[in-house]
Amino acid sequence: MLKLPEDKRELFKKPVGKLFENLQDALNYLEDKDFEQIITVGDVVSADFLRSGFKPDIIIADFKTERSHAKAEDINVIKKYSASKIEVKNPAGRITEDLWGSIETAEPPAKIIVKGEEDMATIPAVILAKEGSVVVYGQPGEGLVLIEITAAKKKEFEEYLELLEKE
């Protein structure tokens, strides 16, 4: 298991991709692109994509929003999404082998439901995504972040991975 040290938490609070203030701007951007896969991390982003008609290849959700229970309508939209369901345990601020493995082996369409927190799931999602894919996650109070997967972006996230401590 990998753990985010307290003294590194600030590094993970800034957007690491294109920041969009609202869903519609992100969707407009995506309409002109042809991505290998779309992976959404987080309940609000995943539910918003589903409601808009976008069908993510992989959804990673924990039924929480900013450490509180997610809205019932967001949970219901994700639960109703017709995709294979994988349940994993993953504590806050950590990346377990279970979470990593579920992302690595997920056959789209899939929804990975995390018992605990999916707060660090963007790291393995980016590293494991095919080049030409996109990973989208929510940026609290700012909007949503879209990460276009390139070799350089994967390398950047491998460097983030090195900041974590083995537990």
C-alpha positions in Angstrom: 0.0 0.0 0.0 1.2 3.5 -0.8 0.4 6.5 1.5 0.5 10.2 0.8 2.7 11.8 3.5 1.2 14.8 5.3 4.0 17.1 4.1 3.2 16.3 0.5 -0.6 16.9 0.6 -0.4 20.5 -0.8 1.3 19.2 -4.0 -1.9 17.2 -4.8 -4.3 20.1 -4.4 -3.6 21.9 -7.6 -5.1 20.9 -11.0 -2.8 18.7 -13.1 -4.5 19.1 -16.4 -6.9 21.4 -18.2 -9.3 23.1 -15.7 -12.8 23.7 -16.8 -15.1 25.8 -14.6 -18.2 23.9 -15.7 -19.3 20.6 -17.2 -20.6 22.1 -20.4 -17.2 23.7 -21.3 -15.5 20.3 -20.7 -18.1 18.5 -22.8 -17.8 21.0 -25.6 -14.0 20.4 -25.6 -14.4 16.6 -25.6 -16.9 16.7 -28.5 -14.1 17.7 -30.9 -11.8 15.0 -29.8 -11.6 11.2 -30.4 -10.2 9.6 -27.2 -9.3 5.9 -26.7 -11.1 5.9 -23.3 -12.7 8.2 -20.9 -12.1 7.5 -17.2 -14.0 9.6 -14.6 -12.8 9.8 -11.0 -15.3 11.0 -8.4 -19.0 10.8 -7.9 -20.1 14.3 -9.1 -18.0 14.2 -12.3 -19.1 10.6 -13.0 -22.8 11.3 -12.5 -22.6 14.6 -14.4 -21.0 12.8 -17.4 -23.6 10.0 -17.3 -26.5 12.6 -17.1 -25.0 14.4 -20.1 -25.1 11.3 -22.2 -21.4 10.6 -22.1 -20.7 7.0 -21.2 -17.3 6.8 -19.5 -15.3 3.6 -20.1 -14.4 3.4 -16.5 -16.0 5.2 -13.5 -14.2 5.3 -10.1 -16.5 6.4 -7.3 -16.8 6.1 -3.6 -20.3 7.6 -3.0 -18.7 10.5 -1.2 -18.2 14.1 -2.1 -15.5 16.0 -0.2 -15.5 13.3 2.5 -19.3 13.5 3.0 -22.0 11.3 1.6 -22.6 12.0 -2.1 -26.0 13.3 -3.2 -28.6 10.4 -3.6 -29.3 11.4 -7.2 -25.5 11.1 -8.1 -25.3 7.7 -6.4 -28.4 6.5 -8.2 -27.2 7.6 -11.6 -23.9 5.7 -11.0 -25.7 2.6 -9.6 -28.0 2.5 -12.7 -25.2 2.8 -15.2 -25.1 -0.5 -17.0 -21.4 -1.5 -16.5 -19.6 -4.3 -14.7 -19.2 -3.5 -11.1 -15.9 -4.0 -9.2 -15.8 -3.3 -5.4 -12.5 -2.5 -3.8 -11.3 -1.2 -0.4 -9.0 1.8 -0.3 -8.4 4.1 2.7 -8.1 7.9 2.4 -4.8 9.2 1.1 -3.7 5.8 -0.1 -3.4 3.6 -3.1 -3.9 -0.1 -2.3 -2.9 -3.0 -4.6 -6.7 -3.7 -4.7 -7.4 -0.3 -6.2 -4.5 -0.4 -8.6 -5.3 -3.9 -9.8 -9.0 -3.1 -10.3 -8.1 -0.2 -12.6 -5.5 -2.2 -14.4 -7.8 -5.1 -15.2 -11.1 -3.3 -15.6 -12.9 -4.3 -18.9 -14.9 -1.3 -20.1 -17.5 -0.4 -19.4 -16.8 -0.7 -15.8 -17.5 1.0 -12.5 -15.1 0.7 -9.7 -16.9 1.3 -6.4 -14.4 2.1 -3.6 -15.2 1.3 0.0 -13.2 4.1 1.7 -11.9 6.9 -0.5 -11.0 7.3 -4.2 -9.0 10.5 -3.5 -5.8 9.1 -4.9 -7.2 7.0 -7.7 -6.3 9.6 -10.4 -2.6 8.6 -10.1 -3.1 4.9 -11.1 -5.8 5.9 -13.6 -3.4 8.2 -15.5 -0.5 5.8 -15.3 -2.6 2.8 -16.4 -4.7 4.6 -19.1 -3.9 4.0 -22.8 -2.2 6.9 -24.5 -4.8 9.0 -26.3 -7.3 8.5 -23.4 -8.6 11.1 -21.0 -9.0 11.1 -17.2 -11.4 13.5 -15.6 -11.7 14.4 -12.0 -13.4 17.1 -9.9 -11.4 20.0 -8.5 -13.3 21.1 -5.3 -14.6 24.7 -5.6 -13.0 25.2 -9.0 -14.6 22.8 -11.5 -13.3 19.7 -13.2 -9.9 18.7 -14.6 -9.3 16.9 -17.8 -6.0 15.1 -18.2 -5.1 14.0 -21.8 -2.9 10.9 -21.6 0.4 11.2 -23.3 3.8 9.5 -22.5 4.9 12.8 -20.9 1.8 12.9 -18.7 2.3 9.3 -17.6 5.9 10.1 -16.7 4.7 13.1 -14.6 2.3 10.9 -12.7 5.0 8.3 -12.1 7.0 11.1 -10.4 3.9 11.8 -8.2 3.9 8.1 -7.4 7.5 8.3 -6.2 6.4 10.9 -3.6 4.2 8.3 -1.8 5.5 6.2 1.0 5.2 2.4 1.2 3.2 1.3 4.2 
